[in-house]
Amino acid sequence: MANLSATPSPVVPSHFNASSSLFPTATAFPSPAASSPSLATAPLNAYSVVNICICAPMLLLQLLTLPIFLIFPNYRRNVCFRILFTNGVTDCLQLAPLLIFAVLNLITDQIPIWFQMFGSSIVLNAWNLLVMQHFLLAINRLIVILRARYLGSKFIPDEDTEAMCFNIAHVFCWTVYFVIVGLHQTNLMGGLFHSGTSQFVFDIAKPWTQTMREVFKYLTIAMPIICLVIYMVIIAFAKLSRAGTRRGDDFTKAKTTAPLLNDYEQRLLIQAIILYVVMALLIIAWNSFESCPNDICIGKILGLIPISLSRSNHTFFIEGLWMVYCGLSPILFLTMNKEFRNRFLKLYGFKRAIVFPSTGHTNISKSNESNDTKADNK
């Protein structure tokens, strides 16, 4: 078996090496029984069981909500919803292989190597793709509020130009993803599936694996930091707008008689910020651990606060939260977006009578083309 550095798929710090990583080598991986005494008598692999219990409902929820983005024109034409749709697809690319391999892991210990390489390439690189997509989402939210704040400015792209730029960005991100997935099928870089902890792991014996992990490590740290700055700017603009509205001078009233974002856009912004915050916390959590001597994973949160977990609890904690995160987006849509929830319920026959009023739609939709809620009433 090749020398591996085992990492939960979501956030894989590439500074770990074969001697000091959380999971040093393939042969050094603990079995579930060795990792935790409570698992010693378990008839099934507890890690696989947990993966199935979390991945199955999260994947089902994603698959049920994704068609809504395609059915309704105002969602298809909206830049923000396009990004959130691709987020959902990327989440599925992580949940589906984890679920499939968890089931296979309970059935057999002879999963073909080529299938392990293919599955690991899909999952291990999907997290990097997701981080890039959230970067695009933050930029989109910034453009929306800048367009509202500086209406008519020649420095703010019009909606058609914005849509074209984001389409190009999507193509670039997915091209990078598929190129890396393709390289994982060669002798240059790759990954495998470790049955003991039901995880996909990087094969650091291949020459390019560690280099690419280093590149994406810094990208997946830098992009969330930039996103943080963007969301701080957005919140600052929103605060300034409210403060201006409360002031009594006529000039300010003329400039800011309405909030920068309507209620619908505000909910989308809140959803984007929630997804970003949870993603950032996952990145911090994984990168806080440095090594696992004597089956105790130790490290420092943000390099300051000491932390330790047993190896088994570390696996359950990090990977469990990550899988839940992959199902968070549809949960937010169904709880925070009345129009989306109503369409979801109607699509699957749970609700037929109540139709919520039009939302006013978002930055790329044309009101005379995409008032689908009114059409739903007919």
C-alpha positions as CSV (number, residue, x, y, z in Angstrom):
1,M,0.0,0.0,0.0
2,A,1.3,3.4,-0.9
3,N,2.3,5.9,1.8
4,L,-0.8,8.0,2.6
5,S,-1.6,11.1,4.5
6,A,-5.2,10.6,5.7
7,T,-7.3,13.7,5.8
8,P,-11.0,14.3,6.1
9,S,-12.1,15.3,2.6
10,P,-13.4,18.8,3.4
11,V,-10.3,20.7,4.5
12,V,-7.1,19.0,3.9
13,P,-4.0,20.9,5.2
14,S,-1.2,20.0,3.0
15,H,1.6,20.6,5.5
16,F,1.2,17.1,7.0
17,N,3.8,14.6,6.1
18,A,4.2,10.9,6.5
19,S,5.9,11.1,9.9
20,S,3.9,13.8,11.6
21,S,0.4,13.8,10.0
22,L,-2.8,13.1,11.8
23,F,-2.8,9.7,10.1
24,P,0.8,8.9,9.3
25,T,0.6,6.0,6.9
26,A,-1.9,3.5,5.5
27,T,-0.6,0.7,7.7
28,A,-0.6,3.0,10.7
29,F,-4.3,3.8,10.5
30,P,-6.1,2.5,13.5
31,S,-9.0,0.2,13.0
32,P,-12.3,1.4,14.6
33,A,-11.8,-1.0,17.4
34,A,-8.3,0.3,18.1
35,S,-9.3,3.9,17.9
36,S,-12.0,3.6,20.5
37,P,-12.7,0.9,23.0
38,S,-16.5,1.4,22.6
39,L,-16.2,0.3,19.0
40,A,-14.3,-2.9,19.8
41,T,-17.4,-5.1,19.8
42,A,-19.3,-3.3,17.1
43,P,-20.3,-5.7,14.3
44,L,-20.1,-2.9,11.7
45,N,-17.6,-0.2,10.9
46,A,-18.9,2.7,13.0
47,Y,-17.4,5.3,10.7
48,S,-19.2,3.9,7.7
49,V,-22.5,3.7,9.6
50,V,-22.2,7.4,10.7
51,N,-21.4,8.4,7.1
52,I,-24.5,6.6,5.8
53,C,-26.7,8.1,8.5
54,I,-25.6,11.7,7.7
55,C,-24.9,11.5,4.0
56,A,-28.2,9.7,3.0
57,P,-30.6,12.4,4.2
58,M,-28.3,15.3,3.2
59,L,-27.9,13.9,-0.3
60,L,-31.6,13.3,-0.7
61,L,-32.4,16.8,0.4
62,Q,-29.9,18.2,-2.1
63,L,-31.3,16.1,-5.0
64,L,-34.9,17.2,-4.1
65,T,-34.1,20.9,-4.1
66,L,-31.7,21.2,-7.1
67,P,-34.5,20.8,-9.7
68,I,-36.2,23.9,-8.4
69,F,-33.1,26.0,-9.6
70,L,-33.6,24.6,-13.1
71,I,-37.4,24.7,-13.4
72,F,-38.1,28.3,-12.7
73,P,-36.7,30.9,-15.1
74,N,-36.0,33.7,-12.5
75,Y,-33.7,31.2,-10.7
76,R,-32.0,30.1,-13.8
77,R,-31.3,33.6,-14.9
78,N,-30.2,34.9,-11.5
79,V,-26.4,35.0,-10.9
80,C,-26.7,34.3,-7.2
81,F,-29.0,31.3,-7.7
82,R,-26.7,29.9,-10.4
83,I,-23.8,30.0,-7.9
84,L,-26.0,28.4,-5.2
85,F,-27.1,25.7,-7.7
86,T,-23.4,24.9,-8.4
87,N,-22.8,24.8,-4.7
88,G,-25.5,22.2,-4.4
89,V,-24.0,20.1,-7.3
90,T,-20.6,20.3,-5.6
91,D,-22.0,19.2,-2.3
92,C,-23.5,16.2,-4.0
93,L,-20.1,15.4,-5.5
94,Q,-18.9,15.0,-1.9
95,L,-21.9,13.3,-0.4
96,A,-22.6,10.7,-3.1
97,P,-19.1,9.1,-3.2
98,L,-18.9,9.1,0.7
99,L,-22.3,7.3,0.8
100,I,-21.4,4.8,-1.9
101,F,-18.0,3.9,-0.4
102,A,-19.5,3.7,3.1
103,V,-22.0,1.2,1.9
104,L,-19.3,-0.8,0.0
105,N,-17.1,-0.7,3.1
106,L,-19.8,-2.6,5.0
107,I,-20.1,-5.2,2.3
108,T,-16.6,-5.8,1.2
109,D,-13.0,-5.0,1.9
110,Q,-11.9,-5.5,-1.7
111,I,-12.9,-2.2,-3.4
112,P,-11.0,-2.0,-6.7
113,I,-8.0,0.4,-6.6
114,W,-9.2,2.2,-9.8
115,F,-12.5,2.9,-8.2
116,Q,-10.8,4.2,-5.0
117,M,-8.7,6.5,-7.2
118,F,-11.7,7.8,-9.0
119,G,-13.9,8.3,-5.9
120,S,-11.1,10.0,-4.0
121,S,-10.4,12.4,-6.9
122,I,-14.0,13.5,-6.9
123,V,-14.3,14.1,-3.2
124,L,-10.9,15.4,-2.3
125,N,-11.0,18.1,-4.9
126,A,-14.7,19.1,-4.5
127,W,-14.0,21.0,-1.3
128,N,-11.5,23.2,-3.1
129,L,-14.1,23.8,-5.8
130,L,-16.7,24.7,-3.2
131,V,-14.4,27.3,-1.6
132,M,-13.9,28.9,-5.0
133,Q,-17.7,29.0,-5.6
134,H,-18.2,30.7,-2.2
135,F,-15.6,33.3,-3.2
136,L,-17.8,34.0,-6.3
137,L,-20.9,34.2,-4.1
138,A,-19.3,36.8,-1.9
139,I,-18.3,38.9,-5.0
140,N,-21.8,38.6,-6.3
141,R,-23.3,39.9,-3.0
142,L,-20.8,42.8,-3.1
143,I,-21.8,43.7,-6.7
144,V,-25.5,43.7,-5.7
145,I,-25.1,46.1,-2.8
146,L,-22.7,48.4,-4.8
147,R,-25.2,48.5,-7.7
148,A,-27.9,49.6,-5.2
149,R,-25.6,52.1,-3.5
150,Y,-24.1,53.6,-6.7
151,L,-27.0,53.2,-9.1
152,G,-26.1,54.2,-12.6
153,S,-22.3,54.3,-12.0
154,K,-20.3,53.3,-15.0
155,F,-17.9,51.4,-12.7
156,I,-20.6,48.9,-11.7
157,P,-21.1,46.2,-14.4
158,D,-24.6,46.0,-15.9
159,E,-26.6,42.8,-15.3
160,D,-25.7,41.2,-18.7
161,T,-22.0,41.9,-18.2
162,E,-22.1,40.6,-14.7
163,A,-23.8,37.4,-15.9
164,M,-21.2,36.8,-18.6
165,C,-18.3,37.4,-16.2
166,F,-19.7,34.9,-13.7
167,N,-20.4,32.4,-16.4
168,I,-16.7,32.6,-17.4
169,A,-15.7,32.3,-13.8
170,H,-17.8,29.2,-13.4
171,V,-16.3,27.6,-16.5
172,F,-12.8,28.3,-15.2
173,C,-13.5,26.8,-11.7
174,W,-15.0,23.7,-13.2
175,T,-12.2,23.3,-15.7
176,V,-9.6,23.5,-12.9
177,Y,-11.6,20.9,-11.0
178,F,-11.9,18.4,-13.9
179,V,-8.2,18.8,-14.8
180,I,-7.2,18.0,-11.3
181,V,-9.6,15.0,-11.2
182,G,-8.0,13.8,-14.4
183,L,-4.5,14.1,-13.0
184,H,-5.6,12.0,-10.0
185,Q,-6.1,9.1,-12.5
186,T,-2.4,9.2,-13.5
187,N,0.8,8.4,-11.7
188,L,1.4,12.1,-11.0
189,M,-1.0,12.5,-8.1
190,G,-3.9,10.7,-6.6
191,G,-5.8,9.4,-3.6
192,L,-7.3,6.2,-2.2
193,F,-10.0,5.1,0.2
194,H,-9.1,4.0,3.8
195,S,-11.6,1.5,5.0
196,G,-10.7,1.7,8.7
197,T,-12.0,5.2,9.1
198,S,-14.1,5.3,5.9
199,Q,-12.2,8.3,4.6
200,F,-10.6,9.3,1.3
201,V,-6.9,10.0,1.6
202,F,-4.2,11.6,-0.5
203,D,-1.5,9.3,-1.9
204,I,1.5,11.4,-1.1
205,A,3.9,8.9,-2.6
206,K,2.9,10.3,-6.0
207,P,5.2,13.2,-7.0
208,W,2.7,16.0,-7.6
209,T,0.2,15.3,-4.8
210,Q,1.9,17.2,-2.0
211,T,2.7,20.2,-4.2
212,M,-0.9,20.5,-5.3
213,R,-2.1,20.2,-1.8
214,E,0.2,23.1,-0.8
215,V,-1.2,25.2,-3.6
216,F,-4.8,24.6,-2.6
217,K,-4.1,24.9,1.0
218,Y,-3.1,28.5,0.6
219,L,-5.9,29.1,-1.8
220,T,-8.5,27.8,0.6
221,I,-7.1,30.0,3.3
222,A,-6.7,33.1,1.3
223,M,-10.1,33.1,-0.4
224,P,-12.1,32.9,2.9
225,I,-10.0,35.8,4.3
226,I,-10.9,37.8,1.2
227,C,-14.6,36.8,1.6
228,L,-14.4,38.0,5.2
229,V,-13.3,41.5,4.0
230,I,-16.0,41.5,1.4
231,Y,-18.8,40.7,3.9
232,M,-17.5,43.3,6.3
233,V,-17.7,45.9,3.5
234,I,-21.2,44.8,2.7
235,I,-22.3,45.0,6.3
236,A,-20.6,48.5,6.6
237,F,-22.6,49.7,3.5
238,A,-25.8,48.4,5.0
239,K,-25.1,50.1,8.4
240,L,-24.3,53.4,6.7
241,S,-27.4,53.2,4.7
242,R,-29.6,52.7,7.8
243,A,-27.8,55.5,9.6
244,G,-28.3,57.8,6.7
245,T,-32.0,57.0,6.5
246,R,-32.4,57.9,10.2
247,R,-30.8,61.3,9.7
248,G,-33.2,64.2,9.0
249,D,-31.6,66.3,6.3
250,D,-33.4,66.4,2.9
251,F,-30.3,65.5,0.9
252,T,-29.8,62.2,2.8
253,K,-33.5,61.4,2.6
254,A,-33.4,61.9,-1.2
255,K,-30.4,59.6,-1.5
256,T,-31.5,56.8,0.9
257,T,-35.3,56.8,1.1
258,A,-35.2,53.0,0.8
259,P,-32.8,50.3,2.1
260,L,-30.0,49.2,-0.2
261,L,-31.4,45.6,-0.2
262,N,-35.0,44.5,-0.2
263,D,-36.1,41.8,2.2
264,Y,-35.5,39.0,-0.4
265,E,-31.9,40.2,-1.1
266,Q,-31.3,40.5,2.7
267,R,-32.3,36.9,3.2
268,L,-30.0,35.8,0.4
269,L,-27.2,37.8,2.0
270,I,-27.8,36.2,5.4
271,Q,-27.8,32.7,3.8
272,A,-24.5,33.5,2.1
273,I,-22.9,34.7,5.3
274,I,-24.1,31.7,7.3
275,L,-22.7,29.3,4.7
276,Y,-19.4,31.3,4.7
277,V,-19.1,31.3,8.5
278,V,-19.7,27.6,8.8
279,M,-17.2,26.9,6.0
280,A,-14.6,29.1,7.7
281,L,-15.1,27.4,11.1
282,L,-14.6,24.0,9.4
283,I,-11.3,25.2,7.8
284,I,-10.2,26.6,11.2
285,A,-11.2,23.3,13.0
286,W,-9.3,21.1,10.7
287,N,-6.2,23.2,10.4
288,S,-6.1,23.5,14.2
289,F,-4.8,19.9,14.6
290,E,-1.2,19.2,13.9
291,S,-0.5,15.5,14.8
292,C,-2.0,12.5,16.6
293,P,0.7,11.0,18.9
294,N,-0.6,8.0,20.9
295,D,-4.0,8.3,19.2
296,I,-4.6,11.8,20.7
297,C,-4.9,14.5,18.1
298,I,-3.4,17.8,19.4
299,G,-3.0,21.3,18.1
300,K,-3.9,24.9,18.7
301,I,-7.0,26.8,17.5
302,L,-5.7,29.7,15.3
303,G,-2.3,28.8,16.7
304,L,-3.2,30.1,20.1
305,I,-5.6,27.9,22.1
306,P,-4.5,24.4,22.8
307,I,-6.9,21.6,21.8
308,S,-6.9,17.8,21.9
309,L,-9.3,15.0,20.8
310,S,-9.0,11.3,20.6
311,R,-8.3,10.1,17.0
312,S,-11.8,8.6,16.7
313,N,-13.6,11.6,18.1
314,H,-11.5,13.8,15.8
315,T,-12.7,11.8,12.8
316,F,-16.3,11.8,13.9
317,F,-16.2,15.5,14.8
318,I,-14.5,16.9,11.6
319,E,-16.0,14.7,9.0
320,G,-19.5,14.6,10.7
321,L,-19.7,18.4,10.7
322,W,-18.5,18.6,7.1
323,M,-21.1,16.2,5.9
324,V,-23.9,18.1,7.7
325,Y,-22.5,21.3,6.1
326,C,-22.9,19.7,2.6
327,G,-26.7,19.6,3.3
328,L,-26.9,23.1,5.0
329,S,-27.7,25.1,1.8
330,P,-31.1,23.5,1.1
331,I,-32.0,23.6,4.8
332,L,-31.5,27.4,4.7
333,F,-33.5,27.8,1.5
334,L,-36.4,25.9,2.9
335,T,-36.4,27.7,6.2
336,M,-35.6,31.3,5.1
337,N,-37.0,31.6,1.6
338,K,-40.9,31.4,1.5
339,E,-41.0,31.4,-2.3
340,F,-38.5,28.6,-2.6
341,R,-40.2,26.6,0.2
342,N,-43.6,27.0,-1.5
343,R,-42.3,25.9,-4.8
344,F,-40.6,22.9,-3.2
345,L,-43.8,21.9,-1.5
346,K,-45.9,22.3,-4.6
347,L,-43.4,20.5,-6.8
348,Y,-43.6,17.4,-4.6
349,G,-47.4,17.6,-4.0
350,F,-47.3,18.7,-0.3
351,K,-49.0,22.0,-0.8
352,R,-51.3,23.1,-3.5
353,A,-53.4,26.1,-2.4
354,I,-51.1,28.7,-0.9
355,V,-48.9,30.8,-3.2
356,F,-46.6,33.4,-1.7
357,P,-46.5,36.9,-3.3
358,S,-43.7,37.8,-5.7
359,T,-40.4,38.5,-4.1
360,G,-39.4,41.2,-6.5
361,H,-36.5,39.0,-7.6
362,T,-32.8,39.7,-7.6
363,N,-30.1,41.3,-9.6
364,I,-30.2,39.6,-13.0
365,S,-33.8,38.7,-13.4
366,K,-36.0,40.9,-15.6
367,S,-39.3,41.6,-13.9
368,N,-41.3,41.3,-17.1
369,E,-39.7,38.0,-17.9
370,S,-39.5,36.1,-14.6
371,N,-42.4,36.9,-12.4
372,D,-42.9,33.2,-11.9
373,T,-44.8,33.5,-8.7
374,K,-47.6,35.3,-10.5
375,A,-47.6,32.6,-13.1
376,D,-47.9,30.0,-10.4
377,N,-51.3,31.6,-9.4
378,K,-52.7,30.9,-12.9
